[in-house]
């Protein structure tokens, strides 16, 4: 009955990045990580905006993510062996200190809503 989400730009809660350190082999297998596409980048700073939720598993690399319009205390760090969920709507800077290779998957949203 109640609205699921109010889409106010001035929402006090920024979308949260979830980092799971060293997920089990059985969890990775269950997710089908090895069949996901791969992406990589060299060290540097990248401005990114996530239009859909992304789940990724880092094969190698080290990244510090700075969400837009937040201070450095809200930075999130992750690296090789981490399973990361990046929320839809996140605008951020990726500071890649060690080249990244990752498997990734975007949340598929039903195409019936327009």
C-alpha positions as CSV (number, residue, x, y, z in Angstrom):
1,X,0.0,0.0,0.0
2,X,2.8,2.4,0.8
3,X,5.2,3.7,-1.9
4,X,8.3,1.6,-2.0
5,X,10.7,4.4,-2.5
6,X,10.6,8.2,-2.7
7,X,13.0,9.5,-5.3
8,X,14.0,12.7,-3.7
9,X,17.3,14.1,-4.8
10,X,18.0,15.5,-1.4
11,X,17.6,12.1,0.2
12,X,19.9,12.0,3.2
13,X,20.9,8.3,2.6
14,X,23.3,7.9,-0.2
15,X,23.1,4.5,-2.0
16,X,25.4,2.2,-0.1
17,X,28.2,0.1,-1.6
18,X,28.3,-3.4,-0.1
19,X,31.7,-5.2,0.0
20,X,31.9,-8.9,0.9
21,X,35.5,-10.0,1.6
22,X,36.5,-13.4,0.4
23,X,33.2,-15.0,-0.5
24,X,33.2,-18.8,-0.5
25,X,33.8,-20.8,-3.7
26,X,30.3,-22.3,-3.4
27,X,28.8,-18.8,-3.3
28,X,30.8,-17.7,-6.4
29,X,29.7,-20.9,-8.2
30,X,26.1,-20.3,-7.2
31,X,26.2,-16.8,-8.6
32,X,27.8,-18.1,-11.9
33,X,30.6,-15.6,-11.7
34,X,32.8,-17.3,-14.2
35,X,30.1,-16.9,-16.9
36,X,29.8,-13.2,-16.3
37,X,31.5,-10.7,-18.7
38,X,35.0,-9.4,-17.8
39,X,36.2,-5.8,-17.6
40,X,39.5,-4.3,-16.7
41,X,41.2,-0.9,-16.4
42,X,44.6,0.4,-15.7
43,X,45.4,2.6,-12.7
44,X,43.9,6.1,-12.7
45,X,40.8,8.0,-11.7
46,X,37.4,7.4,-13.3
47,X,34.1,9.3,-13.0
48,X,31.3,6.7,-13.0
49,X,27.6,6.7,-12.8
50,X,25.6,3.4,-12.3
51,X,22.3,3.4,-14.0
52,X,21.7,-0.1,-12.8
53,X,22.9,-2.1,-9.8
54,X,26.1,-3.9,-10.6
55,X,27.5,-6.9,-8.8
56,X,31.2,-7.5,-9.4
57,X,33.9,-9.9,-8.3
58,X,37.5,-8.6,-8.5
59,X,40.1,-11.0,-9.8
60,X,42.8,-8.5,-9.3
61,X,43.2,-4.9,-8.5
62,X,42.7,-2.3,-5.8
63,X,40.1,0.5,-5.8
64,X,38.9,3.3,-3.5
65,X,35.5,4.6,-4.4
66,X,34.5,8.2,-3.5
67,X,30.8,8.7,-3.7
68,X,29.9,12.1,-5.3
69,X,28.8,14.8,-2.8
70,X,30.3,13.0,0.2
71,X,33.5,13.5,2.2
72,X,36.5,11.2,2.2
73,X,35.3,9.4,5.3
74,X,32.6,7.8,3.1
75,X,35.2,6.3,0.8
76,X,34.9,2.5,0.3
77,X,38.0,0.4,-0.5
78,X,38.0,-3.0,-2.1
79,X,40.3,-5.3,-4.1
80,X,41.1,-8.7,-5.4
81,X,38.9,-11.4,-4.0
82,X,36.1,-9.1,-3.0
83,X,32.5,-9.4,-4.1
84,X,31.0,-5.9,-4.4
85,X,27.5,-4.5,-5.0
86,X,27.4,-1.0,-6.5
87,X,23.9,0.4,-6.1
88,X,21.8,1.9,-8.9
89,X,22.0,5.7,-9.0
90,X,25.5,5.8,-7.5
91,X,27.7,8.6,-8.9
92,X,31.3,8.3,-7.8
93,X,35.0,8.5,-8.6
94,X,37.0,5.3,-8.8
95,X,40.6,5.7,-7.7
96,X,42.3,2.6,-9.1
97,X,45.7,2.1,-7.6
98,X,46.3,-1.4,-8.9
99,X,45.0,-2.4,-12.4
100,X,41.6,-4.1,-12.1
101,X,40.3,-7.2,-13.7
102,X,36.7,-8.2,-12.7
103,X,33.7,-10.2,-13.6
104,X,30.5,-8.1,-13.5
105,X,26.8,-8.4,-13.9
106,X,24.2,-5.6,-14.1
107,X,20.8,-6.2,-12.4
108,X,18.3,-7.0,-15.1
109,X,15.2,-4.9,-14.8
110,X,11.9,-5.9,-16.3
111,X,11.5,-4.2,-19.7
112,X,7.7,-3.9,-19.2
113,X,8.0,-0.7,-17.2
114,X,8.6,2.5,-19.1
